[in-house]
Amino acid sequence: MDNATRLKAPFVWRRKWLPGAALIGGNVALAVGPLSVRLATSGPVAAGFWRLALAVPVLMLLARANGERILALPRRTLGVLVLGGVVFAGDLAAWHMGIPRTHLANAAIFGNCSSVLLMAWALVGERRWPRRLEWCALAAALTGAAILLGRSMELSARTLAGDLFCITAGVFYLFYLVLVRGARANAGTWAVLSVASACGAPVLLGFALMLGEPVWPGASQGVMHGGWWPLVTLALGSQVIGQGLLTYALRHFSQLVVGLALLTQPAVAVVVGWIGFHEVLTPGDVLGVLLVGAALVLARLGEG
């Protein structure tokens, strides 16, 4: 092997493993996000406000570094992104209200139900019957959701309310995806995230104040609770690192691989819930999570 080949080999190897590491790392970062919401001493909706507010400066710097000029965007595109930010705030508000009220695994899986909902939305828009994989995805999603919701009703009304909040979040995220899909033709990823975060933050602050939640985080209560670190972790981990890694990785993989990678989120959430909060899932819960997770994979395959 000559010197040129030796110098080139590490870069080739890096190009092969880096997208895969980004795909898994992005899903893990998003799956750990609910832990920060649970540990924050601010209210859950207020934690959503800090997630966006603290991330905005970083996102704007990334947009500028990548040559994405926010102020140069067409007025129509900006209007769509502003509305998208408001809808995204509704998504975070509902999801963060659901996280303290249910299992972390349920929060992760229902929070990702937008993939199945987006497929159903497309079918209605195209006015056609589902294909075989799409039928399977819808059947798996409905069956898994029914099992999980049935288990929630058996446990307590509080757990059921948490699941319903997370499903509502998935519906909001569906409309957010529909709104920003067209805008992305004229705006880069970091510009989209910057505008949506900047517009969603004041909406979440208003929600938190209306609900009477504590907005400013309380004093630190030991290593695992309180202070600013859960909010900073949430902003950087979920809004910047999680979304950023996934954005980088999506163009390197097929729909099947991306769909399978989504299953890491509920899997990580199960481990986090077990270690941090002693949550134990029954076999019925696991079956429900697997069915909805399979629906997400089939929905991604159906997109192709």
N, C-alpha and C positions, 0 to 999 in steps of 0.2 A: 504494500500500500504506500503510495507516494505522499508527500507532505500535503498537497492540495486535497487529496481524498481524506486524510486524517483531519484536516481542519474543517472540512465540510460535513463529516459524519455526525458530530454532535448536534449540528443545526438540523439535519434531516431527522435525527432521532427525536429532537425536541418538537419539531412540527408534528410528529406522529402522536406523541403522548399528551402534548399540551391541550389540544381541544377536548380530549376525553377527561382530563383532570378538571378542566374548566366546567364541563357539563355536570360532572358529579359534584364538584365544589359549589357550583351555583345552587343546585338543588339542596345540598346540605345546609348552606347558608340560609336559604329561605325556610327550611324545615326547623331550624333552631330559632327563628324569629319569634314564634309564640312563647318560647321560654323567657325572652326579654320582656314580653308583655306581661307575663305572670309575675316577674320579679320587680317590675317597675313600681315605685311608690306613688307615681302620678296615676290618674284614672286611665282605664284602657283606651278610651277615645283620645284622651290627651296624649297618651303614648304614640298614637297614630299621628297626631300633630307634630310631635317632636321627631318622629321618624322622617317626615317630609321636610320640616323646617331645617333640621340639622344637615340633611342631605343636599339641600338646594345649592349652597355654595360650592360643594364638591362637584356636583353634577354640572354646574355652569362652567367651572374650570375645565372639566373634561370635554364639554362641548366646544369651548374655545380652543383647547389644545388640538382637537380634531377638526378644526376649521368649520364648525357648525354655527353659523351666525343666526342667533335667535331673532334679533331685531330685523333681519332682512327677510324673514319668512313672509309669505303672502298673508294679507289680512284674513282671508277666509280660513287658511290653515291655522292661524293663531286662534281664531274664534272657535274652531273645532277642538283645538287642544285645551282651551280654557274650559269649554264644556266637559271635555274628557277629564280634566282635573277635578271638576266638581263631582262627576260620577265616580271617579277613583276614590275621592274622599268618602262617598257613601259606601263603597266597597270596604275600605279600611275601617270605617266606623262600625259597620255590621260585623266584620270579622273579629275585630278587637273586643267587641262586646260578647262575642260567642266564645272566644278562647278561654276566659276564666270559668265558663259555665259547662264545658264538656271536656272529653279526653283530647289531648293534644293530637292524637292520630286522627280523630274525627275532624278536628279543626283543619288539619292539613289536607285531608282527602276531600272534604266538602268545599274547602276554599279553592280547590283545583277543579271543581266540577264545571268550570266555564268551558273546558275543552268539549265535553259532551253537549253542553248547552249551545255552544257555537255551532256544532255540527247540526243540531236540530234546527237552529235558526237558519242555517244555510239551506236545509231541506225545504223549509217553509218558503224561503225566498225564491228557490229554484222551482218550486211547485212540482216536486217529484217524490216518488216513494224511495225509502232507504234501500241501499244495496245490502248484500249479505252481511258484510262486516259492520255496517251501520246499524242494522237490526240487532246484531249481537251486542254492540256497544250499548244501545238503548236498553236492551233487556238486562244486561249485566248491571248497568247503572241503576235502573229502577229496582231490581232485586236487591242489590247491595244496600241502596239507600233505605229500602223498606226494612231490611234486617237491622241496620244501625239505628233507625228511628224507632223501630219496635223495641230494641234493647234500651233506648233512652227513655221510652215511656215506662218501661219496667223499673228503671233505676230511680228516676225522679223527674218532676216537671222542669227542674232547673237544668238538667242535662239535655232534655228535649229542647228547651228554649235555646241552649247554646248551639245545638245542631242546626236549628232553624235559622239562627243568626248567621251561621257560616254558609248555609245554602243561599240566604239572601245576599251575602257578600259575593258568592259566585255569580248570581244574577247581575249584580252591579258591575262585576268585572267583565261579564259578557258584553254589556253595553259600552264599557270603556274600550274594549278591544275593537268593537264595531266602529266606534267613533275615530279612534286613532289609526285604524288600518289604512284609510285613505290619506290621512295626514302624513304618514311616513314616507309617501312618495316625494314629498317636498321638504321633509325635515329628517335630520339624522336621529339616531337612537338617543343620544345624550340630550339633544335639544328637546325631543319629545318628553323625556323624563324630567328635564329641568322645568319646562312650562307646566306640565301636569302637576308636579310636586309643589311648585310655587303657588299655583291656583288652588290646589287641594288643601294646603296647610291652613289658611284662614277659615275655610269651611269646617275643618275638623276642630279648630279652636273654638268656633262658635257653638258647635255641637257639644263640646266638652263643658263649656260655660253654661249652656242651657240645661245640661244634665246635672249641674252642680258638682262636677268632678274636680278633684284637686289637679291643677295644671302643673304647678311647679313641683318637681320631685322632692320628696321628703328627705330628711337626713339619713345617712347610711345606717343600716341596721345589721352590720356584720358583713362578712365577705360576700355572701350570696344574695343580699337584698339591698335595695335602696340606692340613693344617690343618683348620679348621672350615668354611671357606666351601663346600665341596661338600655337606656335610651340612645346613648352613643352607639352601642353595639347593634341596636335595632336599625338605626339610620344607616350606619356603614355596612353592616352585615346583610340586611335585607334589601335596602333601597339602592345602595351603590355596588357592593361586591356581588350579591346574589343576582340582581338584574344584569349587572355588567358582564359577569361570567357567562350567564345564559345567552345574552345577546351575542357574545363572541363565539360561543360554541354552536349555536343553532345552524349556522351556515356550513358546518363541517360534517353534519350527520344526517342520515335518513330519518324519515318520520318514525320508523319503528324504533330506532335507537333512542330518539328523543322521548317517545312514549314510554319506553321501558325505564328510562332515567327518571321519569316523573314518580315512579314507585319508590324511589329512595326517600322522597319527602315523608310519606306516612310511616315508612320503616324507621327513619331517624326519629320522627316524632314519638313513635312507640318507645324507643330506647330512652329518649329524653324524659318522657312522662314517667317511665318506670324508675329511672335513677333519681330524678329530681323531685317527683311528687308521688311516688309509690302507686302509680296507676297500673292496674292489672286488667288486661283485656281477656274476655272469655273467648272460647272457640267461636261463638257466634259473632262476636265483634271482629275477630280476625277474618272470618269468612266474608263479612260485610265489607271490610277494608279491601280485601283481595278482589272482590267482585267489582267494586267501584274503581279500584286501580286498574283492573283489566279493561274496564270500560274506557278509561282514559287512553290506554294503549290502542285499543280498537278504534277510538275516535281519531287518534293521530294517523293510524293507518288508512282510515276512511277518507282523510283529507287528500290522500294521494290518488 
